[in-house]
Amino acid sequence: MGCDGRQFLLRFTGRGQSQPEKLYAESFEHHVVISVVTFIFLAFFLFKFFQYFFTTGLSRDDTYGKDGTLKAVKDRTFSYGRVQLCWWTLLILFCFIWFYALYGVLLPLNSSVVLLLGGGMTVFIFGKTIDKNR
């Protein structure tokens, strides 16, 4: 069921039906420097994402103490909606960047990606609404 990089390029880009060898030769398989730079960017992006995710209020609820002030970041609980939105976004960005680094083709957004991001956004918005009504 698996396929090599050439078959993958042809199947998902829809390009190169007339000259598949030319398209495959133009892929990033021969452009090692660009691939290495993209992988370094991906590693840096993942490091900063996790650093920001765990040290800031990005993934935490807005929890207030008894005196009405916002609790410290470490004392707040994780928000299900925010965490889900962050993970889906990270997963999709990671896949797009990884594919670009391997094959040199930046895929367009398709309906599956939009549904995944839309589902995460919906949970985030309705979670906020439920939290405010609680």
C-alpha positions as CSV (number, residue, x, y, z in Angstrom):
1,M,0.0,0.0,0.0
2,G,3.0,2.3,0.5
3,C,4.4,4.4,-2.3
4,D,7.7,6.1,-2.9
5,G,8.2,9.8,-3.1
6,R,7.7,10.0,-6.8
7,Q,4.3,8.3,-6.7
8,F,3.3,10.4,-3.7
9,L,4.2,13.6,-5.6
10,L,2.2,12.6,-8.6
11,R,-0.8,11.5,-6.7
12,F,-1.2,14.5,-4.4
13,T,0.0,17.3,-6.6
14,G,-1.8,16.3,-9.8
15,R,1.2,17.7,-11.7
16,G,3.6,15.9,-14.0
17,Q,1.3,13.5,-15.8
18,S,3.0,14.4,-19.0
19,Q,6.6,14.4,-17.7
20,P,6.8,12.7,-14.3
21,E,10.5,12.2,-14.4
22,K,11.1,15.9,-14.9
23,L,8.8,16.8,-11.9
24,Y,10.6,14.2,-9.7
25,A,14.0,15.5,-10.7
26,E,12.9,19.0,-9.8
27,S,11.9,17.9,-6.3
28,F,14.0,18.8,-3.2
29,E,15.6,15.4,-3.3
30,H,18.5,17.1,-5.1
31,H,18.3,20.3,-3.1
32,V,19.8,19.1,0.2
33,V,20.6,22.6,1.6
34,I,17.0,23.7,1.4
35,S,15.8,20.5,3.0
36,V,18.3,20.7,5.8
37,V,17.3,24.4,6.5
38,T,13.6,23.4,6.5
39,F,14.3,20.6,9.0
40,I,16.2,23.0,11.2
41,F,13.4,25.4,11.1
42,L,10.9,22.6,12.0
43,A,13.0,21.6,15.0
44,F,13.3,25.2,16.2
45,F,9.5,25.7,15.6
46,L,8.7,22.6,17.6
47,F,11.0,23.6,20.5
48,K,9.6,27.1,20.7
49,F,6.0,25.8,20.4
50,F,6.4,23.4,23.4
51,Q,8.3,26.1,25.4
52,Y,5.5,28.6,24.8
53,F,2.8,26.0,25.3
54,F,4.0,25.0,28.8
55,T,5.3,28.3,30.1
56,T,2.5,30.7,29.1
57,G,-1.2,30.9,29.4
58,L,-1.7,29.8,25.8
59,S,-3.2,26.4,26.8
60,R,-4.5,27.3,30.2
61,D,-8.0,28.4,31.4
62,D,-8.5,31.9,32.7
63,T,-8.8,30.8,36.4
64,Y,-9.4,33.5,39.0
65,G,-8.6,33.2,42.7
66,K,-10.9,34.1,45.6
67,D,-9.7,37.7,45.5
68,G,-10.7,38.1,41.9
69,T,-7.2,38.2,40.4
70,L,-5.9,35.9,37.7
71,K,-4.0,32.9,39.1
72,A,-0.4,32.3,38.2
73,V,0.1,30.3,35.0
74,K,1.4,27.2,36.8
75,D,-1.7,27.2,39.1
76,R,-4.2,27.2,36.2
77,T,-5.7,24.1,34.7
78,F,-5.4,23.2,31.0
79,S,-8.3,24.2,28.8
80,Y,-9.6,21.3,26.7
81,G,-10.6,23.6,23.8
82,R,-7.3,25.5,23.7
83,V,-5.2,22.4,23.9
84,Q,-7.2,20.7,21.2
85,L,-6.9,23.8,18.9
86,C,-3.1,24.0,19.6
87,W,-2.5,20.3,18.9
88,W,-4.5,20.2,15.7
89,T,-2.8,23.4,14.4
90,L,0.6,21.9,15.4
91,L,-0.1,18.6,13.7
92,I,-1.2,20.3,10.5
93,L,1.7,22.7,10.3
94,F,4.1,19.9,11.1
95,C,2.8,17.8,8.2
96,F,2.9,20.7,5.7
97,I,6.4,21.7,6.7
98,W,7.7,18.0,6.8
99,F,6.2,17.4,3.3
100,Y,7.8,20.6,2.0
101,A,11.2,19.6,3.4
102,L,11.0,16.1,1.9
103,Y,9.6,16.8,-1.5
104,G,9.8,20.6,-2.1
105,V,6.0,20.8,-2.8
106,L,3.8,23.0,-0.7
107,L,0.4,21.4,-0.7
108,P,-2.7,23.5,-0.9
109,L,-5.2,23.5,2.0
110,N,-7.9,20.9,1.3
111,S,-11.3,20.2,2.9
112,S,-9.8,17.7,5.4
113,V,-7.5,20.3,6.8
114,V,-10.2,22.9,7.0
115,L,-12.5,20.5,8.8
116,L,-9.8,19.6,11.4
117,L,-9.0,23.2,12.1
118,G,-12.7,24.1,12.1
119,G,-13.4,21.3,14.6
120,G,-10.7,22.5,17.0
121,M,-11.9,26.1,16.6
122,T,-15.5,25.1,17.3
123,V,-14.5,23.3,20.5
124,F,-12.5,26.3,21.6
125,I,-15.4,28.8,20.9
126,F,-18.1,26.6,22.5
127,G,-15.8,25.8,25.5
128,K,-15.4,29.6,26.1
129,T,-19.2,30.0,25.9
130,I,-19.8,27.1,28.4
131,D,-17.1,28.5,30.7
132,K,-18.7,31.9,30.8
133,N,-22.2,30.5,31.5
134,R,-20.8,28.3,34.3
